[in-house]
Amino acid sequence: MTAAVRPRAVLLDFDGLICDTESAGHRAWREIYAACGLRFPESLWHSMVGRADGERLAADDLAARVGGTRAATLVADRKERKRQLCDSQPLRPGVRELLDAARARGVQAAVVSSAPHAWVAHHLQRLGVRDRFAALVTGDLAARHKPHPDLYELALRVLDCAPAHAVAFEDSAIGVRAARAAGVRCLAVPNAVGDAAELGHADAVLPSLTHYDLAADGFRTEGTPVV
C-alpha cells in the first residue's frame, strides 16, 4: 500500500494492540466460567472486544446463569485475576520498533483507547514506553467511545494533525470503525484471541506491527497483508 502523504502521527490502540491484555482478559473470563461448570461463549467475547462496556456484557450474562449475588463476587475475582495476568504481558512484537522509528523521524505517537487513563498509563509505565507518547487519549476524555470517532478526533486536535497525515493501528473491528469514521487510515493487527476475518474493513490487516515500515509508509513483503 502506498500513501500520498507520509505519516506525521501514529495513533495506537492500547488493549490488544500495544500489549495483549485482551488474551489475559479472555483467559480470566474462561477461568471464571469454568469454575461455575460453564463454557465462556466465544460469541459473547467477540461482542465485547473493543467496547468500553464489554465487561458489563459478560457480567450480565454470568448473572443470568448463576444469579446476581454470586456473579458479583465472581466478577470481582475475575478483575483481580485479569490484573495479575495483564501485569505479566509484554509489549506485542513490533511496538517498540515502531515507536523507535517514530522518534527517529519526528513522528508524533499517541494512544487512542476507550480504556481509563489510569489503566493505560500504568501499563505503558510498566512496559517502559510511556515517554514515547505525546498524548494519551483515553475513555475518560470523551462521552462517546469507539466505534464513535470522538477519541480519534480528539487525538488529531491534540496533536494538531490532519486525518490524512495520520495512520492508526487497531486490533478490533470497533476500533477500525472509529478510526475510519474520523477519516484516518487504519491498519489492523489481530491479537491472539481476535478474528482477522472481522477486520476486513481496515485499509490492511497485518500479521504483526513488524510488518509495517514507517520509513516507507508501507508493508514488508514477508507475510503478505490482506488488503
C-alpha positions in Angstrom: 0.0 0.0 0.0 1.4 3.4 -0.9 0.1 6.6 0.7 0.0 10.0 -0.9 1.2 11.6 2.4 3.8 10.2 4.8 2.5 9.9 8.4 3.1 12.8 10.8 1.4 10.9 13.6 0.9 7.3 14.5 -2.2 6.5 16.6 -2.2 3.3 18.5 -4.9 1.5 20.4 -3.8 0.0 23.7 -5.6 -3.1 24.8 -4.7 -6.0 22.4 -2.5 -3.8 20.2 0.3 -2.4 22.3 0.0 -5.1 24.9 -2.1 -8.3 24.6 -4.3 -7.6 27.6 -7.2 -9.0 25.6 -5.8 -12.5 25.8 -5.3 -12.1 29.5 -8.9 -10.8 29.9 -10.2 -13.7 27.8 -8.4 -16.2 29.9 -9.7 -14.7 33.1 -13.3 -14.9 31.9 -12.8 -18.5 30.7 -11.5 -19.4 34.2 -14.4 -17.8 36.0 -17.0 -19.5 33.8 -15.2 -22.9 34.1 -15.3 -22.5 37.9 -19.1 -22.5 37.6 -19.1 -25.5 35.3 -19.8 -23.3 32.3 -18.1 -22.6 28.9 -17.4 -19.0 28.2 -19.3 -18.2 25.0 -16.9 -17.1 22.2 -19.8 -15.2 20.5 -20.1 -13.1 23.7 -16.4 -12.4 23.7 -16.5 -11.1 20.1 -19.4 -8.8 21.0 -17.3 -7.4 23.9 -14.0 -6.7 22.1 -13.1 -3.1 21.8 -16.1 -1.9 23.8 -15.7 0.2 27.0 -18.8 -1.7 28.4 -17.5 -5.1 27.4 -17.1 -6.3 31.0 -20.7 -5.4 31.8 -22.0 -7.6 28.9 -20.2 -10.6 30.3 -21.2 -9.8 33.9 -24.8 -9.6 32.8 -24.5 -12.9 31.0 -23.0 -14.6 34.1 -25.6 -13.1 36.4 -28.3 -14.6 34.2 -26.7 -18.0 34.5 -25.7 -18.1 38.2 -27.6 -15.3 39.9 -26.6 -11.7 40.5 -25.1 -12.1 44.0 -22.7 -14.9 43.0 -21.9 -13.2 39.8 -20.9 -10.0 41.6 -18.3 -11.9 43.6 -17.0 -13.8 40.6 -16.7 -10.6 38.6 -14.6 -9.1 41.4 -12.4 -12.2 41.5 -12.1 -12.0 37.7 -10.9 -8.4 37.9 -8.1 -9.3 40.2 -7.2 -12.3 38.1 -7.1 -10.2 35.0 -4.9 -7.6 36.7 -2.4 -10.4 37.6 -2.3 -11.8 34.1 -2.1 -8.4 32.4 0.8 -7.3 34.6 2.9 -10.2 33.1 2.1 -9.3 29.5 5.0 -7.8 27.4 4.8 -5.4 24.5 3.5 -7.0 21.4 6.0 -7.6 18.6 7.0 -4.5 16.6 5.6 -2.0 19.1 9.0 -0.8 20.4 10.4 -0.8 16.9 7.6 1.4 15.6 8.0 3.8 18.4 11.7 4.0 17.9 11.2 4.7 14.2 8.6 7.4 15.0 11.0 9.1 17.4 13.9 8.9 14.9 11.7 10.6 12.2 10.0 13.2 14.4 6.6 11.5 14.0 4.3 12.0 16.9 2.8 9.0 18.7 -0.4 8.8 20.7 -2.5 6.2 22.4 -6.2 6.3 21.4 -8.1 3.9 23.8 -11.6 3.6 25.3 -9.9 2.3 28.5 -9.4 4.6 31.5 -6.2 6.8 31.7 -5.0 5.1 34.9 -5.1 1.6 33.2 -3.3 2.7 30.1 -0.7 4.9 31.9 0.1 2.1 34.4 0.9 -0.4 31.7 2.9 2.0 29.5 5.0 2.9 32.5 5.4 -0.8 33.4 6.5 -1.6 29.8 8.9 1.3 29.7 7.3 3.2 26.8 5.3 6.0 28.5 7.7 8.7 27.4 7.3 7.7 23.7 3.8 9.1 23.5 3.0 12.8 23.1 -0.6 12.1 24.2 -2.8 9.5 25.9 -6.3 10.0 24.6 -8.4 7.7 26.8 -12.0 7.0 27.6 -12.1 9.5 30.5 -11.8 12.3 27.9 -14.9 11.7 25.8 -18.6 10.9 26.4 -18.6 8.6 23.4 -16.2 5.8 22.9 -15.3 3.6 20.0 -16.8 2.8 17.4 -17.6 6.6 17.5 -14.8 8.7 16.1 -14.6 11.1 19.1 -11.4 9.8 20.6 -9.6 9.8 17.3 -10.9 13.3 16.5 -9.6 14.5 19.9 -6.2 12.9 19.3 -5.9 14.7 16.0 -6.7 18.0 17.7 -4.3 17.4 20.5 -1.5 16.6 18.0 -2.6 19.3 15.6 -2.6 16.7 12.8 -4.9 16.4 9.8 -6.5 13.0 9.4 -4.7 12.5 6.1 -1.4 12.9 7.9 -2.1 10.1 10.4 -2.2 6.4 10.5 -4.0 4.3 13.1 -3.3 0.8 14.4 -6.1 -1.3 15.8 -6.8 -4.9 16.8 -10.7 -4.8 16.8 -13.5 -4.2 14.3 -14.9 -1.5 16.6 -11.6 0.3 16.7 -11.2 0.2 13.0 -14.6 1.7 12.6 -13.7 4.5 14.9 -10.5 5.4 13.1 -12.1 5.2 9.7 -15.0 7.4 10.8 -12.5 10.0 11.8 -11.0 9.9 8.3 -7.8 8.2 9.4 -6.2 5.3 7.5 -6.3 2.2 9.8 -4.1 -0.9 9.7 -5.4 -3.8 11.8 -3.2 -6.2 13.7 -5.2 -9.1 15.2 -4.4 -10.2 18.7 -4.2 -13.9 19.8 -7.9 -14.1 20.6 -9.1 -11.8 17.8 -10.7 -12.8 14.5 -8.9 -11.4 11.4 -12.0 -12.1 9.4 -13.8 -9.3 11.2 -11.1 -6.7 10.3 -11.7 -6.6 6.5 -12.8 -3.0 6.6 -9.4 -1.9 7.6 -7.0 -0.5 5.0 -4.9 -3.6 5.6 -4.6 -6.5 8.0 -1.0 -7.2 9.1 0.3 -10.3 10.9 2.1 -8.0 13.4 3.5 -4.5 13.7 6.8 -5.8 12.5 5.3 -5.9 9.0 4.8 -2.1 8.9 7.7 0.1 7.7 7.2 3.7 8.9 10.1 5.0 6.7 8.3 3.8 3.6 4.8 4.1 5.0 4.3 0.6 3.6 4.3 -3.1 4.3 7.2 -5.5 4.4 6.9 -8.2 1.7 7.2 -11.1 4.2 3.8 -12.1 5.3 1.5 -10.7 2.7 -1.2 -8.5 4.2 -4.8 -8.8 3.5 -6.0 -5.6 1.6 
